[in-house]
């Protein structure tokens, strides 16, 4: 009888304790888990210094009720050009995508790809684009819930020979990141060549191209420092740049309770655009400084010399305005709006490296994807060897990405 009574009491105690344990487990679990998909590598500045801090900020301010799992290098499948549709269709809850990956689809945001319309600073352009989007892009991006818009660092001419004038550019074959960048390079007497980013080093080694018009941050990741020793930059304006959108699936956003929507909203707009723009400027400065330390010649064109380049590329802008007119859009008005917004933010302070991100021996490393390649010794001369090289894309069916096996997302579990 004593044994039976003890067993009965033990079972009763267990049944009383079990709900408390389950309640605690449910309290520790996030209320909402979101998947954030993008094509940059897990060791890129865009991932480590923008998306990870942004996701952590959302999680912290939600009290741990929101968890954001990051999937870099297209780990959820598909190609970079499909990212916007993945957000629209719910394959991912959030994506970081370049609208220029689908030329002609987002006409009004192309204003930020035109030659010499923007500042050479990513932070200025990002803040300008965020305001421009609020006034002009709601219809183009109505299929998603935009979190923020931003601009990547401006394009620099990295070449196998010194380029100090338009005449030096003539005859060069340059990799270009977008359609309008290709047209601008063509107007300057060079040839714009579209090459998948991972194949740029191979194209250089095979002498299929002579250089590239790309941001500073691609140099160490693609090991261009070993192949292209001359760099031509612009002191004030930008020959090219690429806008980005951090977009959320509308259903994923709408199903959030009001207070969690508020957390997303408070980390949207200029808050997130400023984070992205500052990150790009810091990346560019670090790589350019390292190139100087290595002794690479860097030509920085002042406004007087850039005026010749601006005049030569004016037909590209005129042709774009004609295309906009055919779509019943006032391209001149859009360009004027961009000029006004760039002027509005021209005096933004230069971003400084946050203390929390200064290299420290005791600072734990951020979580990485187990399958991601680590920086190689060949890039050790650069402060931050990053790359925007997308992984090889798996096949797609019916225009939608086919999910593939994922090793592990970058998880941001924050102890409360």
C-alpha positions as CSV (number, residue, x, y, z in Angstrom):
1,X,0.0,0.0,0.0
2,X,2.9,2.4,0.9
3,X,4.5,1.8,-2.6
4,X,1.2,2.3,-4.4
5,X,0.5,5.5,-2.4
6,X,4.0,6.8,-3.2
7,X,3.6,6.0,-6.9
8,X,0.2,7.8,-6.8
9,X,1.7,10.9,-5.1
10,X,4.6,11.0,-7.5
11,X,2.3,10.8,-10.5
12,X,0.2,13.6,-9.1
13,X,3.3,15.8,-8.6
14,X,4.5,15.1,-12.1
15,X,1.1,16.1,-13.6
16,X,1.1,19.3,-11.6
17,X,4.6,20.2,-12.6
18,X,4.2,19.3,-16.3
19,X,2.0,22.3,-17.2
20,X,4.5,24.7,-15.5
21,X,7.4,23.2,-17.6
22,X,5.4,23.4,-20.8
23,X,4.4,27.0,-20.0
24,X,8.0,27.9,-19.4
25,X,9.1,26.3,-22.7
26,X,6.4,28.1,-24.5
27,X,7.4,31.4,-22.9
28,X,11.1,30.9,-24.0
29,X,10.1,30.1,-27.6
30,X,9.7,33.0,-30.0
31,X,6.2,33.9,-30.9
32,X,7.2,34.5,-34.6
33,X,10.0,33.0,-36.6
34,X,10.9,34.8,-39.8
35,X,13.2,33.7,-42.7
36,X,15.5,36.4,-44.2
37,X,17.0,35.4,-47.6
38,X,19.7,37.1,-49.6
39,X,22.5,36.4,-52.0
40,X,25.5,37.8,-50.2
41,X,27.9,35.4,-48.4
42,X,27.8,34.9,-44.7
43,X,31.2,36.7,-44.4
44,X,30.2,39.7,-46.4
45,X,29.8,43.2,-44.9
46,X,26.2,43.3,-45.9
47,X,25.4,40.1,-43.9
48,X,27.6,40.7,-40.9
49,X,27.4,44.4,-40.5
50,X,23.9,45.2,-41.7
51,X,21.5,42.3,-41.7
52,X,22.8,40.5,-38.6
53,X,22.7,43.7,-36.4
54,X,19.4,44.7,-37.8
55,X,17.9,41.3,-37.1
56,X,19.3,41.3,-33.6
57,X,17.9,44.8,-32.9
58,X,14.4,43.6,-34.0
59,X,14.7,40.5,-31.8
60,X,15.9,42.5,-28.7
61,X,13.2,45.1,-29.0
62,X,10.6,42.4,-29.4
63,X,11.6,40.9,-26.1
64,X,12.6,37.7,-27.9
65,X,9.1,37.2,-29.3
66,X,10.5,37.5,-32.9
67,X,13.3,35.4,-34.1
68,X,14.9,36.1,-37.5
69,X,16.8,33.3,-39.2
70,X,19.2,34.5,-41.9
71,X,19.8,32.4,-45.0
72,X,22.7,33.9,-47.0
73,X,24.1,32.7,-50.4
74,X,20.6,31.9,-51.7
75,X,20.4,28.9,-49.3
76,X,16.6,28.7,-49.7
77,X,17.1,28.2,-53.5
78,X,16.6,30.2,-56.6
79,X,18.6,32.9,-58.2
80,X,19.2,36.5,-57.0
81,X,16.8,37.8,-59.7
82,X,14.0,35.8,-58.0
83,X,14.4,37.2,-54.5
84,X,11.7,39.9,-54.9
85,X,9.2,37.2,-56.1
86,X,10.2,35.0,-53.2
87,X,9.1,37.7,-50.8
88,X,5.9,38.3,-52.7
89,X,5.0,34.6,-52.8
90,X,6.0,33.8,-49.2
91,X,9.0,31.5,-50.0
92,X,10.8,33.8,-47.7
93,X,9.4,36.2,-45.1
94,X,12.0,38.9,-45.8
95,X,14.5,39.3,-48.7
96,X,17.3,41.8,-49.4
97,X,17.2,42.2,-53.2
98,X,18.6,44.4,-56.0
99,X,15.8,45.6,-58.3
100,X,18.3,46.0,-61.1
101,X,18.5,42.2,-61.3
102,X,15.3,42.4,-63.3
103,X,15.9,45.3,-65.8
104,X,12.9,47.3,-66.7
105,X,10.6,45.9,-64.0
106,X,11.0,48.7,-61.6
107,X,11.3,51.8,-63.8
108,X,11.2,54.6,-61.3
109,X,13.9,53.2,-59.0
110,X,16.2,53.2,-62.0
111,X,16.7,56.9,-61.5
112,X,19.2,55.9,-58.8
113,X,21.2,53.9,-61.4
114,X,21.7,56.8,-63.8
115,X,25.3,58.1,-64.4
116,X,26.4,61.0,-62.2
117,X,23.0,61.7,-60.7
118,X,24.0,60.5,-57.2
119,X,26.5,61.3,-54.6
120,X,29.6,59.1,-54.2
121,X,28.5,58.4,-50.6
122,X,26.3,55.4,-50.0
123,X,24.8,56.9,-46.8
124,X,23.7,60.1,-48.6
125,X,22.2,58.1,-51.5
126,X,20.5,55.6,-49.1
127,X,18.8,58.4,-47.1
128,X,17.8,60.1,-50.4
129,X,16.4,56.8,-51.8
130,X,14.3,56.2,-48.7
131,X,12.6,59.5,-49.0
132,X,12.2,59.1,-52.7
133,X,10.6,55.7,-52.2
134,X,8.0,57.1,-49.8
135,X,7.0,59.6,-52.4
136,X,7.4,57.7,-55.7
137,X,7.7,53.9,-55.3
138,X,4.7,52.8,-53.4
139,X,3.0,51.5,-56.6
140,X,6.1,49.7,-57.9
141,X,6.6,47.8,-54.6
142,X,2.9,47.3,-53.7
143,X,3.2,43.5,-53.8
144,X,5.5,43.5,-50.8
145,X,5.9,45.4,-47.5
146,X,9.1,47.4,-48.0
147,X,11.1,47.7,-44.8
148,X,13.8,50.0,-46.3
149,X,15.5,51.1,-49.4
150,X,19.3,51.7,-49.7
151,X,22.1,52.3,-52.2
152,X,25.3,50.3,-52.4
153,X,28.7,52.0,-52.6
154,X,29.3,53.6,-55.9
155,X,31.1,51.9,-58.8
156,X,34.9,52.4,-59.2
157,X,36.8,51.6,-62.4
158,X,39.2,48.8,-61.5
159,X,41.4,48.1,-64.5
160,X,44.6,46.6,-65.8
161,X,46.0,50.0,-66.8
162,X,45.7,53.5,-65.4
163,X,42.6,55.4,-66.3
164,X,42.9,59.1,-65.7
165,X,40.7,60.5,-68.5
166,X,38.0,59.3,-70.9
167,X,40.6,58.7,-73.5
168,X,42.3,56.1,-71.3
169,X,39.0,54.3,-71.0
170,X,38.4,53.8,-74.7
171,X,38.6,50.3,-75.9
172,X,38.5,48.7,-72.4
173,X,36.1,45.8,-71.8
174,X,34.6,46.3,-68.3
175,X,32.3,44.1,-66.3
176,X,29.2,46.1,-65.4
177,X,26.6,45.4,-62.7
178,X,23.5,46.7,-64.5
179,X,22.0,47.6,-67.9
180,X,22.3,51.4,-67.3
181,X,25.9,51.0,-66.1
182,X,26.7,49.2,-69.4
183,X,25.1,52.0,-71.4
184,X,27.2,54.6,-69.4
185,X,30.4,52.7,-70.0
186,X,29.5,52.4,-73.7
187,X,29.0,56.2,-74.0
188,X,32.5,56.7,-72.6
189,X,34.1,54.6,-75.3
190,X,34.5,51.3,-73.4
191,X,32.5,48.1,-73.7
192,X,30.2,47.0,-70.9
193,X,30.3,43.2,-70.5
194,X,27.8,41.3,-68.4
195,X,29.5,38.5,-66.5
196,X,28.1,36.6,-63.5
197,X,30.0,38.0,-60.5
198,X,31.7,34.7,-59.5
199,X,33.1,34.5,-63.0
200,X,34.8,37.9,-63.1
201,X,38.2,36.6,-62.0
202,X,38.1,33.9,-64.6
203,X,37.1,36.4,-67.3
204,X,40.0,38.6,-66.3
205,X,42.5,35.7,-66.3
206,X,41.2,34.7,-69.8
207,X,41.5,38.3,-71.0
208,X,37.8,38.4,-71.9
209,X,37.6,41.6,-69.9
210,X,40.1,44.2,-68.9
211,X,38.6,45.4,-65.7
212,X,35.3,46.2,-64.0
213,X,33.0,48.9,-62.8
214,X,32.2,47.7,-59.3
215,X,32.1,48.9,-55.7
216,X,35.2,48.7,-53.6
217,X,33.8,45.9,-51.4
218,X,34.0,43.3,-54.2
219,X,37.8,43.7,-54.6
220,X,39.1,41.5,-51.8
221,X,36.3,38.9,-52.0
222,X,37.0,38.3,-55.7
223,X,40.7,38.7,-55.2
224,X,40.8,41.5,-57.7
225,X,43.7,43.0,-55.8
226,X,45.9,40.3,-57.4
227,X,44.6,41.0,-60.9
228,X,43.7,44.8,-61.2
229,X,46.2,47.2,-59.7
230,X,44.8,50.5,-61.0
231,X,41.6,52.2,-59.6
232,X,39.7,55.3,-60.8
233,X,37.4,56.8,-58.3
234,X,35.2,60.0,-58.3
235,X,35.5,62.7,-55.7
236,X,31.8,63.9,-55.6
237,X,29.4,62.0,-57.8
238,X,28.9,58.4,-58.9
239,X,29.2,56.9,-62.4
240,X,27.0,54.0,-61.2
241,X,25.4,52.5,-58.1
242,X,22.9,49.9,-57.2
243,X,19.7,50.4,-55.2
244,X,18.5,47.6,-52.8
245,X,15.3,46.9,-51.0
246,X,14.7,45.0,-47.8
247,X,11.2,43.7,-48.5
248,X,8.8,41.7,-46.3
249,X,6.0,39.4,-47.4
250,X,2.7,41.2,-46.9
251,X,1.0,38.3,-45.2
252,X,3.9,37.8,-42.9
253,X,3.7,41.4,-41.8
254,X,-0.1,41.6,-41.6
255,X,-0.4,38.6,-39.3
256,X,1.9,40.2,-36.7
257,X,0.1,41.5,-33.6
258,X,0.1,45.3,-33.4
259,X,3.0,45.6,-30.9
260,X,5.3,43.4,-33.1
261,X,4.3,45.4,-36.2
262,X,5.5,48.4,-34.2
263,X,8.9,46.8,-33.6
264,X,9.3,46.2,-37.4
265,X,8.1,49.7,-38.1
266,X,10.5,51.3,-35.7
267,X,13.3,49.5,-37.4
268,X,12.2,50.4,-40.9
269,X,12.6,53.5,-43.1
270,X,15.5,55.8,-42.4
271,X,16.6,53.7,-39.4
272,X,17.4,50.7,-41.5
273,X,18.4,52.8,-44.6
274,X,21.0,54.6,-42.5
275,X,22.4,51.4,-41.1
276,X,22.9,50.0,-44.6
277,X,24.3,53.2,-46.1
278,X,26.8,53.6,-43.3
279,X,27.9,50.0,-43.6
280,X,28.6,50.4,-47.4
281,X,30.6,53.6,-46.7
282,X,32.7,51.9,-44.0
283,X,33.3,48.9,-46.3
284,X,34.5,51.1,-49.1
285,X,36.8,53.2,-46.9
286,X,38.4,50.1,-45.4
287,X,39.2,48.4,-48.8
288,X,40.3,51.7,-50.4
289,X,42.6,52.4,-47.5
290,X,44.1,49.0,-47.8
291,X,44.7,49.4,-51.5
292,X,46.6,52.6,-50.8
293,X,48.7,50.9,-48.2
294,X,49.5,48.2,-50.7
295,X,50.8,50.9,-53.1
296,X,48.0,50.5,-55.7
297,X,47.6,53.7,-57.8
298,X,44.2,55.3,-57.1
299,X,43.1,58.2,-59.4
300,X,40.4,60.3,-57.8
301,X,38.7,62.5,-60.4
302,X,37.8,66.0,-59.2
303,X,34.6,67.8,-60.4
304,X,36.4,69.5,-63.3
305,X,37.5,66.3,-64.9
306,X,34.2,64.5,-64.0
307,X,32.3,67.2,-66.0
308,X,33.7,65.6,-69.2
309,X,32.5,62.2,-68.2
310,X,29.1,63.7,-67.2
311,X,28.7,65.3,-70.6
312,X,29.7,62.1,-72.4
313,X,27.1,60.1,-70.5
314,X,24.3,62.7,-70.9
315,X,22.8,60.7,-73.9
316,X,22.2,57.7,-71.5
317,X,20.0,59.9,-69.3
318,X,18.2,61.4,-72.4
319,X,17.5,57.9,-73.7
320,X,16.2,56.8,-70.3
321,X,13.9,59.8,-70.1
322,X,12.5,58.9,-73.5
323,X,11.8,55.3,-72.2
324,X,10.0,56.8,-69.2
325,X,7.9,59.0,-71.4
326,X,6.8,55.9,-73.3
327,X,5.7,54.5,-70.0
328,X,3.8,57.7,-69.2
329,X,6.4,58.7,-66.5
330,X,8.1,62.1,-66.2
331,X,11.7,61.2,-66.0
332,X,12.9,64.8,-65.7
333,X,10.7,65.3,-62.6
334,X,12.1,62.1,-61.1
335,X,15.7,63.2,-61.7
336,X,14.9,66.6,-60.2
337,X,13.5,64.9,-57.1
338,X,16.6,62.8,-56.7
339,X,18.9,65.9,-57.0
340,X,16.9,67.7,-54.3
341,X,17.0,64.7,-51.9
342,X,20.8,64.2,-52.5
343,X,21.4,67.8,-51.7
344,X,19.2,67.5,-48.6
345,X,21.4,64.8,-47.1
346,X,24.8,66.0,-48.6
347,X,26.1,67.1,-45.2
348,X,25.4,63.8,-43.4
349,X,28.4,63.1,-41.1
350,X,30.8,60.4,-42.3
351,X,30.0,57.2,-40.5
352,X,32.5,55.9,-37.9
353,X,33.3,52.4,-37.0
354,X,31.2,51.4,-33.9
355,X,33.2,50.5,-30.9
356,X,31.3,47.2,-30.6
357,X,32.6,46.2,-34.1
358,X,36.3,47.1,-33.5
359,X,38.4,44.0,-33.6
360,X,38.8,42.5,-30.1
361,X,40.5,39.3,-29.1
362,X,37.9,38.5,-26.5
363,X,34.9,39.3,-28.7
364,X,33.1,36.1,-29.8
365,X,32.6,35.6,-33.5
366,X,29.2,35.9,-35.1
367,X,27.4,32.6,-36.0
368,X,28.4,31.4,-39.4
369,X,27.0,28.9,-41.9
370,X,28.9,25.7,-41.6
371,X,29.3,25.4,-45.4
372,X,30.4,29.0,-46.0
373,X,34.1,29.4,-47.2
374,X,36.2,31.4,-44.8
375,X,38.5,34.2,-45.9
376,X,41.7,32.8,-47.6
377,X,45.2,33.7,-46.7
378,X,45.6,35.3,-50.2
379,X,43.3,38.1,-49.0
380,X,45.1,38.7,-45.7
381,X,46.3,42.1,-46.8
382,X,42.8,43.5,-46.7
383,X,41.1,44.6,-43.6
384,X,37.8,43.0,-44.4
385,X,37.9,40.3,-47.1
386,X,34.2,40.3,-48.1
387,X,32.4,39.3,-51.2
388,X,29.0,39.6,-52.8
389,X,29.4,36.4,-54.7
390,X,26.1,34.5,-54.9
391,X,26.1,30.7,-54.6
392,X,25.3,28.6,-57.6
393,X,21.6,28.7,-58.1
394,X,19.6,25.5,-58.0
395,X,17.0,25.0,-60.8
396,X,13.6,26.8,-60.7
397,X,10.2,25.5,-61.6
398,X,7.4,27.7,-62.9
399,X,9.4,30.8,-62.1
400,X,9.6,29.9,-58.4
401,X,12.7,28.9,-56.6
402,X,13.0,25.2,-55.6
403,X,14.1,25.1,-51.9
404,X,17.2,23.1,-51.3
405,X,18.7,21.5,-48.2
406,X,19.9,24.1,-45.8
407,X,22.9,23.3,-43.6
408,X,21.9,25.8,-40.9
409,X,20.7,29.4,-40.9
410,X,22.4,32.1,-39.0
411,X,20.4,32.0,-35.8
412,X,20.2,35.0,-33.5
413,X,19.1,33.6,-30.2
414,X,19.2,36.3,-27.6
415,X,19.1,35.3,-23.9
416,X,16.6,37.4,-22.0
